[in-house]
Amino acid sequence: MRRPYLYLSLVLVIGALGVAAWLSAPGIQQSPPKPGHAFQLIDHNGKPVTEKDFRGKYLLVFFGYTYCPDVCPTALADMSRALDILGADGSNIQPLFISVDPERDTPSQLKDYVANFHPRLIGLTGDKASIAAAAKSYKALYLKLPDPGGDPDAYLVGHSSAIFLTGPNGEALGSITPGADPDGLASALRKIIKR
């Protein structure tokens, strides 16, 4: 009898952490360049891709899922607006959305979803092992939370809400804290790519 309350508690705690993260001071947390992140996934057109396919570009990478009720659409909208603000200065930035929900986020589901955001946004998915490996490479966390009512299709997925920044040679440059307004994000990205 206590199990539904446990699931509900987990959902509320993860939700509270997400809200607290979005309310924290936004900005880019830069780190010294480190070896790049690796992934072997499938894009929203069904084509296999790896991190090597994006060499020469800066990557903005966000982990989430298409059924996400709040953080994902907000972060992707902010990323999209920042890229619009950058205009030609941002032409060397590739935004990526990596799903942590392979059971529901098929390539066609992702294709429909990413069409709501920036035209250059690419959705990526794969099998559970491939997604777990990609998340581990970025140190992104996620956890499937079953529906307290027992509906197997109504689960949520708690996940990291940072946007990861990778350099054109694949080096990890840092992460962008949630809640960075599009103007501030565009300004910070402009400084990084013009160095």
Backbone as CSV, one residue per row, in Angstrom:
resi,resn,N_x,N_y,N_z,CA_x,CA_y,CA_z,C_x,C_y,C_z
1,MET,0.816,-1.202,0.000,0.000,0.000,0.000,0.856,1.261,0.000
2,ARG,2.051,1.187,0.535,2.890,2.376,0.643,3.597,2.702,-0.663
3,ARG,3.661,1.754,-1.597,4.453,1.944,-2.808,4.034,3.173,-3.632
4,PRO,2.726,3.400,-3.879,2.348,4.604,-4.634,2.847,5.886,-3.987
5,TYR,2.850,5.922,-2.635,3.318,7.122,-1.950,4.817,7.309,-2.137
6,LEU,5.552,6.194,-2.201,6.991,6.262,-2.440,7.259,6.865,-3.813
7,TYR,6.553,6.374,-4.842,6.739,6.912,-6.188,6.364,8.384,-6.261
8,LEU,5.248,8.734,-5.627,4.815,10.127,-5.614,5.854,10.996,-4.923
9,SER,6.426,10.506,-3.828,7.465,11.257,-3.120,8.677,11.473,-3.997
10,LEU,9.085,10.424,-4.725,10.236,10.561,-5.631,9.963,11.597,-6.714
11,VAL,8.765,11.552,-7.284,8.406,12.525,-8.325,8.453,13.937,-7.759
12,LEU,7.911,14.127,-6.560,7.889,15.463,-5.959,9.296,15.958,-5.633
13,VAL,10.152,15.066,-5.133,11.524,15.466,-4.802,12.286,15.851,-6.066
14,ILE,12.194,15.022,-7.111,12.903,15.343,-8.351,12.339,16.615,-8.966
15,GLY,11.012,16.775,-8.906,10.408,18.004,-9.415,10.894,19.221,-8.658
16,ALA,10.980,19.121,-7.344,11.456,20.243,-6.524,12.902,20.571,-6.841
17,LEU,13.718,19.531,-7.038,15.121,19.775,-7.397,15.218,20.485,-8.740
18,GLY,14.372,20.066,-9.689,14.377,20.719,-10.999,13.981,22.178,-10.903
19,VAL,12.941,22.474,-10.125,12.508,23.862,-9.953,13.604,24.667,-9.275
20,ALA,14.217,24.101,-8.232,15.284,24.815,-7.530,16.442,25.105,-8.467
21,ALA,16.763,24.142,-9.330,17.863,24.354,-10.285,17.527,25.471,-11.256
22,TRP,16.266,25.516,-11.713,15.881,26.561,-12.669,15.874,27.939,-12.015
23,LEU,15.676,27.990,-10.696,15.646,29.275,-10.012,17.039,29.730,-9.565
24,SER,18.022,28.844,-9.658,19.379,29.221,-9.251,19.980,30.178,-10.267
25,ALA,21.091,30.797,-9.888,21.732,31.775,-10.775,22.162,31.115,-12.072
26,PRO,21.679,31.619,-13.215,22.022,31.017,-14.490,23.426,31.410,-14.936
27,GLY,23.954,30.657,-15.861,25.241,30.991,-16.445,25.956,29.770,-16.958
28,ILE,27.085,29.996,-17.586,27.876,28.900,-18.113,28.958,28.556,-17.105
29,GLN,28.975,27.308,-16.697,30.012,26.822,-15.794,31.119,26.252,-16.668
30,GLN,32.162,27.036,-16.876,33.238,26.586,-17.749,34.217,25.719,-16.984
31,SER,34.791,24.787,-17.691,35.816,23.942,-17.110,36.965,23.877,-18.108
32,PRO,38.160,23.561,-17.640,39.260,23.428,-18.584,38.906,22.360,-19.609
33,PRO,39.311,22.531,-20.876,38.970,21.523,-21.885,39.407,20.126,-21.435
34,LYS,38.514,19.175,-21.618,38.761,17.787,-21.262,38.501,16.936,-22.496
35,PRO,38.910,15.668,-22.444,38.604,14.796,-23.576,37.112,14.828,-23.881
36,GLY,36.776,14.686,-25.133,35.391,14.838,-25.564,34.477,13.722,-25.125
37,HIS,33.212,13.970,-25.314,32.181,13.003,-24.997,31.976,12.090,-26.201
38,ALA,31.504,10.892,-25.938,31.288,9.935,-27.019,29.843,9.443,-27.013
39,PHE,29.307,9.203,-28.191,27.995,8.576,-28.295,27.849,7.897,-29.652
40,GLN,27.031,6.865,-29.674,26.636,6.162,-30.893,25.127,6.022,-30.832
41,LEU,24.425,6.904,-31.548,22.974,6.968,-31.452,22.345,7.003,-32.842
42,ILE,21.047,7.235,-32.879,20.297,7.327,-34.133,19.597,8.673,-34.134
43,ASP,19.697,9.405,-35.253,19.051,10.719,-35.289,17.564,10.596,-35.610
44,HIS,16.874,11.724,-35.606,15.423,11.699,-35.791,14.996,11.316,-37.211
45,ASN,15.965,11.128,-38.107,15.671,10.611,-39.450,16.018,9.135,-39.573
46,GLY,16.440,8.512,-38.464,16.771,7.097,-38.481,18.200,6.792,-38.897
47,LYS,19.047,7.830,-38.999,20.433,7.640,-39.438,21.357,7.477,-38.228
48,PRO,22.242,6.464,-38.250,23.214,6.322,-37.159,24.194,7.496,-37.145
49,VAL,24.474,8.020,-35.959,25.422,9.129,-35.822,26.300,8.904,-34.595
50,THR,27.504,9.490,-34.644,28.390,9.506,-33.488,28.843,10.944,-33.283
51,GLU,29.544,11.177,-32.193,30.073,12.521,-31.936,31.014,12.978,-33.041
52,LYS,31.649,12.043,-33.738,32.604,12.396,-34.801,31.924,13.053,-36.001
53,ASP,30.626,12.795,-36.165,29.884,13.420,-37.270,29.733,14.928,-37.095
54,PHE,30.031,15.425,-35.903,29.849,16.845,-35.617,31.169,17.572,-35.386
55,ARG,32.292,16.948,-35.729,33.594,17.607,-35.576,33.600,18.906,-36.373
56,GLY,34.235,19.917,-35.791,34.274,21.226,-36.431,33.166,22.147,-35.950
57,LYS,32.237,21.625,-35.161,31.133,22.424,-34.639,31.128,22.408,-33.109
58,TYR,30.633,23.480,-32.534,30.329,23.488,-31.112,29.007,22.748,-30.937
59,LEU,28.893,21.958,-29.884,27.652,21.243,-29.616,27.001,21.770,-28.353
60,LEU,25.715,22.024,-28.432,24.872,22.286,-27.255,24.036,21.030,-27.073
61,VAL,24.265,20.286,-26.004,23.626,18.984,-25.814,22.731,19.014,-24.583
62,PHE,21.478,18.625,-24.794,20.519,18.557,-23.692,19.918,17.159,-23.644
63,PHE,19.899,16.554,-22.450,19.289,15.247,-22.239,17.883,15.439,-21.698
64,GLY,16.914,14.778,-22.287,15.536,14.892,-21.824,14.656,13.890,-22.544
65,TYR,13.370,14.192,-22.628,12.458,13.285,-23.324,11.231,14.066,-23.793
66,THR,10.583,13.558,-24.817,9.514,14.318,-25.468,8.255,14.430,-24.611
67,TYR,8.056,13.538,-23.657,6.882,13.604,-22.790,7.138,14.472,-21.559
68,CYS,8.297,15.086,-21.461,8.660,15.939,-20.326,7.680,17.115,-20.247
69,PRO,7.088,17.350,-19.087,6.063,18.381,-19.002,6.573,19.813,-18.863
70,ASP,7.857,20.014,-18.504,8.259,21.383,-18.197,9.698,21.726,-18.558
71,VAL,10.665,21.105,-17.958,12.059,21.511,-18.119,12.534,21.387,-19.565
72,CYS,12.199,20.279,-20.220,12.688,20.056,-21.593,12.198,21.114,-22.585
73,PRO,10.893,21.340,-22.682,10.471,22.351,-23.652,11.002,23.745,-23.326
74,THR,11.142,24.054,-22.037,11.679,25.365,-21.663,13.135,25.498,-22.071
75,ALA,13.948,24.487,-21.754,15.380,24.535,-22.098,15.578,24.579,-23.607
76,LEU,14.827,23.771,-24.344,14.979,23.751,-25.802,14.507,25.058,-26.437
77,ALA,13.465,25.655,-25.876,13.005,26.959,-26.378,14.062,28.030,-26.106
78,ASP,14.689,27.996,-24.911,15.747,28.964,-24.584,16.959,28.783,-25.499
79,MET,17.345,27.521,-25.748,18.452,27.251,-26.663,18.133,27.788,-28.055
80,SER,16.919,27.532,-28.511,16.500,27.961,-29.849,16.529,29.479,-29.969
81,ARG,16.007,30.160,-28.969,15.977,31.621,-28.991,17.401,32.185,-28.968
82,ALA,18.290,31.582,-28.167,19.685,32.044,-28.117,20.344,31.891,-29.493
83,LEU,20.066,30.787,-30.177,20.641,30.592,-31.518,20.079,31.614,-32.506
84,ASP,18.803,31.945,-32.372,18.212,32.992,-33.223,18.885,34.338,-32.960
85,ILE,19.138,34.644,-31.694,19.791,35.906,-31.331,21.201,35.960,-31.912
86,LEU,21.918,34.831,-31.850,23.284,34.784,-32.383,23.320,34.956,-33.893
87,GLY,22.291,34.517,-34.570,22.258,34.638,-36.028,23.460,33.946,-36.670
88,ALA,24.137,34.653,-37.570,25.283,34.080,-38.281,26.417,33.716,-37.331
89,ASP,26.538,34.435,-36.202,27.592,34.107,-35.234,27.420,32.710,-34.648
90,GLY,26.200,32.192,-34.682,25.935,30.866,-34.121,25.841,29.764,-35.150
91,SER,26.252,30.057,-36.376,26.119,29.048,-37.439,26.992,27.822,-37.210
92,ASN,28.001,27.946,-36.353,28.900,26.834,-36.074,28.498,26.080,-34.798
93,ILE,27.283,26.348,-34.306,26.771,25.671,-33.110,25.684,24.687,-33.529
94,GLN,25.837,23.440,-33.125,24.847,22.403,-33.424,24.116,22.011,-32.141
95,PRO,22.810,22.288,-32.057,22.054,21.851,-30.886,21.613,20.385,-31.037
96,LEU,21.759,19.623,-29.948,21.360,18.215,-29.937,20.457,17.951,-28.735
97,PHE,19.437,17.144,-28.958,18.521,16.722,-27.894,18.608,15.203,-27.813
98,ILE,19.207,14.691,-26.738,19.371,13.249,-26.573,18.284,12.725,-25.644
99,SER,17.450,11.833,-26.166,16.351,11.288,-25.370,16.861,10.277,-24.350
100,VAL,16.273,10.343,-23.161,16.541,9.351,-22.120,15.327,8.430,-21.947
101,ASP,14.470,8.408,-22.960,13.241,7.610,-22.930,13.103,6.818,-24.229
102,PRO,13.981,5.823,-24.438,13.961,5.099,-25.715,12.687,4.297,-25.944
103,GLU,11.961,3.982,-24.894,10.735,3.204,-25.061,9.672,3.986,-25.833
104,ARG,9.584,5.296,-25.610,8.562,6.105,-26.280,9.147,6.997,-27.367
105,ASP,10.406,7.404,-27.211,10.986,8.369,-28.156,11.652,7.680,-29.343
106,THR,10.812,7.274,-30.270,11.291,6.699,-31.529,11.822,7.835,-32.404
107,PRO,12.553,7.522,-33.466,12.994,8.596,-34.367,11.830,9.450,-34.878
108,SER,10.712,8.827,-35.250,9.592,9.628,-35.772,8.978,10.506,-34.688
109,GLN,8.905,10.017,-33.446,8.414,10.834,-32.329,9.332,12.029,-32.117
110,LEU,10.648,11.784,-32.149,11.615,12.870,-31.991,11.518,13.873,-33.130
111,LYS,11.338,13.366,-34.344,11.259,14.266,-35.513,10.105,15.251,-35.355
112,ASP,8.954,14.752,-34.929,7.807,15.639,-34.710,8.088,16.636,-33.586
113,TYR,8.749,16.170,-32.540,9.005,17.014,-31.366,10.009,18.124,-31.666
114,VAL,11.150,17.789,-32.260,12.182,18.811,-32.484,11.737,19.851,-33.506
115,ALA,10.740,19.512,-34.317,10.220,20.479,-35.301,9.598,21.695,-34.612
116,ASN,9.296,21.581,-33.318,8.716,22.695,-32.559,9.753,23.714,-32.099
117,PHE,11.032,23.416,-32.334,12.089,24.268,-31.812,12.965,24.776,-32.963
118,HIS,14.246,24.908,-32.741,15.137,25.467,-33.757,15.263,24.521,-34.953
119,PRO,15.307,25.070,-36.175,15.384,24.187,-37.354,16.651,23.337,-37.418
120,ARG,17.713,23.735,-36.696,18.940,22.923,-36.707,18.974,21.884,-35.593
121,LEU,17.987,21.899,-34.694,17.978,20.961,-33.581,17.817,19.535,-34.104
122,ILE,18.708,18.646,-33.640,18.661,17.237,-34.022,18.301,16.425,-32.785
123,GLY,17.304,15.559,-32.925,16.932,14.644,-31.858,17.685,13.338,-32.026
124,LEU,18.179,12.800,-30.918,18.923,11.545,-30.945,18.317,10.550,-29.971
125,THR,18.287,9.294,-30.379,17.797,8.217,-29.533,18.636,6.980,-29.797
126,GLY,18.230,5.870,-29.244,18.952,4.621,-29.429,18.401,3.591,-28.468
127,ASP,19.113,2.483,-28.346,18.670,1.491,-27.371,19.105,1.935,-25.969
128,LYS,18.633,1.228,-24.968,18.908,1.630,-23.582,20.403,1.700,-23.295
129,ALA,21.163,0.723,-23.803,22.604,0.691,-23.533,23.316,1.870,-24.176
130,SER,22.929,2.234,-25.393,23.565,3.362,-26.092,23.273,4.677,-25.401
131,ILE,22.043,4.842,-24.947,21.678,6.071,-24.240,22.398,6.138,-22.897
132,ALA,22.473,5.014,-22.200,23.181,4.988,-20.915,24.651,5.345,-21.107
133,ALA,25.267,4.846,-22.183,26.676,5.154,-22.449,26.868,6.630,-22.766
134,ALA,25.962,7.205,-23.556,26.052,8.633,-23.889,25.899,9.473,-22.624
135,ALA,24.913,9.144,-21.793,24.686,9.887,-20.556,25.884,9.777,-19.626
136,LYS,26.463,8.599,-19.530,27.637,8.404,-18.682,28.800,9.252,-19.173
137,SER,28.956,9.336,-20.492,30.034,10.134,-21.068,29.906,11.605,-20.677
138,TYR,28.676,12.100,-20.632,28.421,13.501,-20.270,28.219,13.695,-18.773
139,LYS,28.168,12.593,-18.019,27.842,12.637,-16.595,26.446,13.216,-16.374
140,ALA,25.544,12.878,-17.288,24.138,13.264,-17.164,23.399,12.131,-16.455
141,LEU,22.507,12.497,-15.563,21.764,11.510,-14.789,20.311,11.456,-15.235
142,TYR,19.723,10.271,-15.128,18.287,10.132,-15.388,17.762,8.910,-14.659
143,LEU,16.462,8.917,-14.359,15.845,7.846,-13.595,14.378,7.734,-14.006
144,LYS,13.995,6.557,-14.440,12.594,6.306,-14.800,11.765,6.178,-13.530
145,LEU,10.653,6.908,-13.475,9.773,6.914,-12.303,8.409,6.353,-12.693
146,PRO,8.113,5.137,-12.278,6.816,4.542,-12.643,5.643,5.389,-12.159
147,ASP,4.549,5.302,-12.884,3.331,6.023,-12.514,2.780,5.462,-11.205
148,PRO,2.480,6.338,-10.219,1.941,5.851,-8.943,0.629,5.089,-9.104
149,GLY,-0.120,5.405,-10.153,-1.384,4.706,-10.380,-1.225,3.376,-11.089
150,GLY,-0.003,3.045,-11.478,0.244,1.751,-12.115,0.120,1.735,-13.620
151,ASP,-0.140,2.889,-14.253,-0.235,2.930,-15.718,1.172,2.817,-16.298
152,PRO,1.481,1.733,-17.036,2.845,1.542,-17.535,3.268,2.565,-18.588
153,ASP,2.303,3.267,-19.182,2.638,4.249,-20.218,2.690,5.684,-19.703
154,ALA,2.415,5.881,-18.422,2.313,7.246,-17.880,3.475,7.598,-16.962
155,TYR,4.608,6.951,-17.133,5.752,7.217,-16.261,6.416,8.550,-16.604
156,LEU,7.171,9.052,-15.637,8.004,10.237,-15.836,9.466,9.797,-15.835
157,VAL,10.347,10.671,-16.283,11.779,10.400,-16.219,12.453,11.616,-15.602
158,GLY,13.005,11.442,-14.400,13.794,12.511,-13.798,15.142,12.552,-14.501
159,HIS,15.648,13.756,-14.800,16.902,13.839,-15.549,17.657,15.129,-15.253
160,SER,18.948,15.125,-15.569,19.778,16.330,-15.436,19.182,17.430,-16.289
161,SER,19.334,18.671,-15.827,18.738,19.777,-16.582,19.778,20.744,-17.143
162,ALA,21.051,20.397,-17.034,22.102,21.254,-17.600,22.198,21.051,-19.107
163,ILE,22.688,22.087,-19.783,23.001,21.995,-21.207,24.517,21.885,-21.297
164,PHE,25.002,20.863,-21.987,26.432,20.615,-22.069,27.012,21.264,-23.328
165,LEU,28.185,21.868,-23.182,28.849,22.548,-24.291,30.126,21.796,-24.648
166,THR,30.245,21.440,-25.926,31.411,20.723,-26.444,32.048,21.554,-27.542
167,GLY,33.375,21.579,-27.572,34.107,22.358,-28.569,34.213,21.663,-29.910
168,PRO,34.721,22.373,-30.930,34.760,21.842,-32.293,35.687,20.649,-32.480
169,ASN,36.598,20.427,-31.550,37.453,19.245,-31.621,36.941,18.131,-30.724
170,GLY,35.733,18.295,-30.220,35.125,17.285,-29.368,35.434,17.440,-27.900
171,GLU,36.159,18.501,-27.527,36.532,18.676,-26.130,35.359,19.198,-25.302
172,ALA,35.252,18.703,-24.071,34.204,19.152,-23.159,34.579,20.523,-22.621
173,LEU,33.727,21.525,-22.837,34.021,22.893,-22.412,33.308,23.305,-21.135
174,GLY,32.258,22.604,-20.760,31.530,22.973,-19.554,30.047,22.742,-19.723
175,SER,29.266,23.329,-18.829,27.824,23.168,-18.888,27.149,24.501,-18.613
176,ILE,25.929,24.585,-19.064,25.135,25.795,-18.899,24.070,25.479,-17.865
177,THR,24.050,26.261,-16.815,23.083,25.997,-15.756,21.678,26.327,-16.240
178,PRO,20.691,25.611,-15.738,19.311,25.875,-16.143,18.889,27.296,-15.808
179,GLY,17.996,27.804,-16.605,17.444,29.120,-16.338,18.198,30.268,-16.967
180,ALA,19.252,29.973,-17.733,19.978,31.049,-18.418,19.036,31.676,-19.437
181,ASP,18.791,32.971,-19.312,17.874,33.603,-20.266,18.530,33.603,-21.645
182,PRO,17.736,33.581,-22.712,18.297,33.484,-24.065,19.304,34.572,-24.399
183,ASP,19.069,35.812,-23.959,20.015,36.891,-24.253,21.356,36.645,-23.569
184,GLY,21.300,36.258,-22.284,22.533,35.970,-21.554,23.252,34.762,-22.123
185,LEU,22.494,33.750,-22.509,23.082,32.552,-23.100,23.756,32.886,-24.422
186,ALA,23.090,33.670,-25.251,23.672,34.062,-26.538,24.948,34.866,-26.336
187,SER,24.940,35.776,-25.374,26.112,36.597,-25.103,27.287,35.743,-24.647
188,ALA,27.023,34.805,-23.726,28.093,33.930,-23.226,28.634,33.040,-24.336
189,LEU,27.750,32.508,-25.164,28.193,31.648,-26.269,29.012,32.436,-27.288
190,ARG,28.608,33.668,-27.549,29.350,34.501,-28.506,30.796,34.696,-28.041
191,LYS,30.958,34.934,-26.749,32.327,35.124,-26.213,33.170,33.864,-26.380
192,ILE,32.546,32.703,-26.132,33.282,31.448,-26.214,33.672,31.137,-27.654
193,ILE,32.767,31.288,-28.591,33.072,30.896,-29.969,33.947,31.920,-30.691
194,LYS,34.070,33.126,-30.131,34.923,34.137,-30.786,36.320,34.157,-30.201
195,ARG,36.616,33.293,-29.232,37.963,33.267,-28.657,38.959,32.746,-29.660
